Amino acid sequence: MPKPGAAAPAFTLPCQDGSPVSLDSLAGSWVVIYFYPKDDTPGCTTEACEFTASMRAFAALGAKVLGVSPDSPASHARFMAKHRLAVTLLSDTDKTMMKAYGAWGQKLMYGKPVTGVIRSTVLIDPKGRIAQHWPKVKAAGHAAAVHEVLVALAGGGTQPAAKGKPVAARAARKPARARQPARKRSR
């Protein structure tokens, strides 16, 4: 499990377009890496949309945001297109990176122990060290919580992270039913 102050485990993984992304290529930037179970599922969509809605706030602090799951680059590309995501999504099909970051292992699902992706997040400082680790995450509201810690550690930032339901999630809801005119009562 990542410990604050320790060197972040190195990685090179393909992103949604198949090109490689490595920790070395991100040196000098703050890096938010959030691990999630599966593309286009409710919690994972909420988390990705909230990070997307907050991208300007993270960029203002010099931070890159990466999502990591065992899904393929093609699955990531479809997920990004469907929800207009702005985060970079990395494909860890053999779960090597997730294991190195403590994001793969035993967890409870509906009260039963299973092995799988542990929804978690790591914040890496510009020198490549773990600055913060969230070992268990609830998807809704997490992007704002990460941004708040980043502001405290990196300083500055003029734009707050988006709160509440992300724009993409609001747009995906069913439209409200039109009100029916009131019926006249007969006497």
ZIBELWO-V104283 format. One record per helix or strand of 2 or more residues. SS is the DSSP state (A for helix, B for strand). FROM is the first residue (numbers start at 0). TO is the last residue. If there is no record, write none. Layout:
ss->SS from->FROM to->TO
ss->SS from->FROM to->TO
This chain:
ss->B from->11 to->14
ss->B from->19 to->21
ss->A from->23 to->25
ss->B from->29 to->34
ss->A from->41 to->52
ss->A from->54 to->59
ss->B from->62 to->68
ss->A from->72 to->82
ss->B from->87 to->90
ss->A from->95 to->99
ss->B from->103 to->108
ss->B from->111 to->116
ss->B from->119 to->123
ss->B from->128 to->133
ss->A from->141 to->153
ss->A from->166 to->171
